[in-house]
Amino acid sequence: MEENNFFKLVWRFNGLLIAVAGMLAIALLLFAAYQIFKDVTRDHNTHNIVNIEKSAEVEESWRLGHVTHLSGHKALMIPLHSDQNFDRGYFSKSSNSTRNYLFINTETNSNEWLFDHTNYLIESTEQLRMGDYNSKDPVLAILYSLVKLDSNSDNRLTPGDLTTVAISRPDGSGYKEILTDVAQVLGSTLLSENELFIIYQMNGKSLSSTLKLNSFELANTKELPKVGI
C-alpha cells in the first residue's frame, strides 16, 4: 500500500512538472508571437530609399537639412531631404533621403539649386580638399554619388542600383557627370590640387582613373588586374 502511494505521489509530481513545462512553453510561444507581431506592425524607418512605385500610396514631405560652410569660399551648402511614408495596411514604413542641394552665396545672398528637380537619390557627397578630414584648406570641388534610374527594377531608388558619379565647383556651378552605370566606388584620393585618383567597378571590371579638377575630364583610365592573373 505504501509503495502504491509512493508511485501515486511520483505520478502526480511528474504530472505537475509536465503541466508547468507546458504552461511555460505556451507562455514562451505567446511572447514570441507578440514580439513578431509588434515587429511586423511597427513603423519601419529606412534611409537612402526613394519609392517610385506609381501604384503605392506615398505621403511625401520636404525639409532642409544642416547648413555646411564650404571652407575657403563664401558659400553655404544645404541638403534638401524628403520623408516618404508608405501605408501597407498592417504596418507603416518611412524613408528619408537627400534629393537636392541648395547653394547660397553669403556675399551676394544669391542662391541656386543643384538640380531643377528632385528626381534623383543623392547617396553621398564629398568635399574635396587637401589634408585630412579636419583640414581647413579650401574646398576644391564637390564629388557626388547619386542614383538616377531604378536599374534593378524594384520600384525603388537605392544604393543597390547603379550609381552616377558627378562633380561640381564648390558653389555648385559647373555640375558634370563623369561616370555612369557604376556598380561601386571603391575609393578616391587627391593627388594634388588638380588631380583626383578614383577607383571603381563598372561593367564587371575594376578600374582606376585620374580626374582633372580644372577641366573635370577623366584621364589615364586603366583596368585593375584580376586575382591570380
C-alpha positions in Angstrom: 0.0 0.0 0.0 2.8 2.4 0.9 4.5 1.5 -2.4 1.3 2.4 -4.3 1.0 5.7 -2.5 4.7 6.5 -3.3 4.1 5.8 -7.1 0.9 7.9 -7.0 2.9 10.8 -5.5 5.6 10.4 -8.2 3.0 10.4 -10.9 1.3 13.5 -9.5 4.7 15.2 -9.2 5.6 14.3 -12.8 2.2 15.4 -14.0 2.7 18.8 -12.2 6.1 19.2 -13.8 4.6 18.4 -17.2 1.8 20.9 -16.7 4.2 23.6 -15.6 6.5 22.9 -18.5 3.5 23.1 -20.9 2.4 26.4 -19.4 5.9 27.8 -19.8 6.1 26.6 -23.4 2.8 28.2 -24.2 3.8 31.4 -22.5 7.1 31.5 -24.5 5.2 30.9 -27.7 2.7 33.7 -27.0 5.6 36.0 -26.1 7.4 35.2 -29.3 4.3 35.7 -31.3 3.7 39.0 -29.7 7.2 40.2 -30.4 6.9 39.1 -34.1 3.6 40.9 -34.4 5.0 44.0 -32.8 8.0 44.0 -35.1 5.8 43.5 -38.2 3.3 46.2 -37.3 5.6 48.8 -36.0 6.9 51.8 -38.1 9.9 50.8 -40.2 12.4 53.6 -40.7 14.9 53.4 -43.6 17.5 55.7 -45.2 18.5 56.3 -48.8 15.4 54.8 -50.4 13.1 56.6 -52.8 9.9 54.9 -53.6 8.9 55.5 -57.2 6.2 52.9 -57.4 3.3 54.5 -59.2 0.6 52.4 -57.5 1.8 53.0 -54.0 0.2 55.4 -51.6 3.1 57.6 -50.6 2.9 60.7 -48.5 6.0 62.8 -49.0 7.2 65.8 -47.1 10.3 68.0 -47.5 12.8 69.7 -45.2 16.1 71.5 -45.4 19.0 69.8 -43.6 22.1 71.0 -41.8 23.9 74.0 -43.3 27.5 73.4 -44.3 30.0 76.2 -44.8 32.5 75.5 -47.7 35.9 76.3 -46.4 37.7 79.0 -48.4 34.5 80.2 -50.1 31.7 82.5 -49.4 29.2 79.7 -50.0 26.8 77.6 -48.0 25.5 74.1 -48.9 22.2 72.9 -47.6 20.7 69.5 -48.4 17.0 69.0 -49.3 15.6 65.9 -47.6 12.5 64.0 -48.4 10.5 62.0 -45.9 8.3 59.3 -47.5 5.6 57.4 -45.6 4.1 54.2 -47.0 0.9 52.7 -45.6 0.8 48.9 -46.0 -2.4 48.3 -44.0 -0.9 46.3 -41.2 2.3 48.3 -40.9 3.7 51.6 -42.0 7.2 52.4 -43.4 9.0 55.7 -43.7 12.2 56.6 -45.5 14.3 59.7 -45.6 16.8 60.6 -48.3 18.6 63.5 -49.9 17.2 64.8 -53.2 18.9 68.1 -53.9 21.3 70.7 -52.6 20.8 74.5 -52.3 23.9 76.7 -52.6 23.8 80.2 -51.1 26.4 82.9 -51.8 26.8 84.7 -48.5 28.3 87.8 -50.1 25.5 88.5 -52.6 22.8 86.5 -50.8 22.0 84.8 -54.2 21.0 81.1 -54.2 20.7 78.3 -56.7 19.6 74.6 -56.6 22.0 72.0 -57.9 19.1 70.4 -59.9 15.9 72.0 -61.1 14.0 68.8 -60.0 14.0 66.2 -57.2 14.1 63.0 -59.3 17.4 61.6 -58.0 18.6 60.0 -54.9 21.8 61.6 -53.7 23.7 58.8 -51.9 26.6 60.9 -50.7 28.8 64.0 -51.3 32.4 64.6 -50.6 34.1 68.0 -50.2 37.5 67.6 -52.0 40.3 69.4 -50.3 43.9 68.7 -49.4 44.7 67.3 -46.0 42.7 65.1 -43.6 39.1 65.2 -42.6 39.7 68.2 -40.2 41.6 70.2 -42.9 40.8 73.9 -43.2 42.2 74.1 -46.7 39.9 75.5 -49.4 37.4 73.1 -50.9 38.5 72.4 -54.5 35.3 70.7 -55.7 32.4 68.6 -54.6 32.0 64.9 -55.6 28.6 63.4 -55.8 27.3 59.8 -55.8 23.7 59.6 -57.0 21.1 57.2 -58.3 19.2 58.4 -61.3 17.4 55.2 -62.5 15.9 52.1 -61.0 18.4 49.7 -62.6 17.2 46.6 -60.7 13.5 47.2 -61.4 12.3 47.1 -57.7 10.4 50.4 -57.9 13.0 52.0 -55.6 16.0 54.2 -56.0 18.5 52.7 -53.6 22.3 52.2 -53.2 21.7 48.8 -54.8 21.1 50.5 -58.1 23.8 51.6 -60.5 25.4 54.8 -59.5 26.3 58.0 -61.3 29.4 59.9 -60.1 29.4 63.7 -60.7 31.3 66.7 -59.7 30.8 70.5 -59.4 32.6 73.6 -58.3 32.4 74.5 -54.6 29.5 76.8 -55.3 27.5 74.1 -57.1 28.2 75.5 -60.6 29.8 73.6 -63.4 28.0 70.3 -62.5 29.2 67.4 -64.7 28.6 63.7 -64.6 31.9 61.9 -65.0 30.9 58.3 -64.6 27.7 56.5 -65.2 26.4 52.9 -64.5 29.0 52.4 -61.7 28.4 49.3 -59.6 30.6 50.6 -56.7 33.0 53.4 -56.0 35.8 51.7 -54.0 37.6 54.9 -53.0 39.3 58.1 -54.1 42.3 60.3 -53.1 43.6 63.7 -54.0 47.0 63.5 -55.7 47.3 67.3 -55.9 45.0 70.4 -56.1 44.3 69.5 -59.7 44.1 65.6 -59.7 41.7 63.2 -58.0 42.5 59.5 -58.3 39.4 57.3 -58.2 38.9 53.5 -58.1 35.6 52.0 -59.1 33.8 48.9 -60.5 31.8 49.1 -63.7 30.6 46.5 -66.3 32.2 43.7 -64.3 35.6 45.4 -64.3 37.7 47.2 -61.6 39.1 50.4 -63.0 41.1 53.4 -61.9 41.2 56.9 -63.4 42.6 60.3 -62.8 40.1 63.2 -62.8 41.5 66.6 -63.7 39.8 69.2 -61.4 40.5 72.2 -63.7 38.5 70.6 -66.6 36.5 67.8 -64.9 37.9 65.4 -67.5 38.9 61.8 -66.9 42.3 60.6 -68.0 44.7 57.6 -67.8 41.9 55.1 -67.1 43.2 51.5 -66.6 41.7 48.2 -65.6 43.0 46.7 -62.4 44.5 43.2 -62.7 42.3 40.2 -61.6 43.3 37.9 -58.8 46.0 35.4 -60.0 46.4 37.0 -63.4 
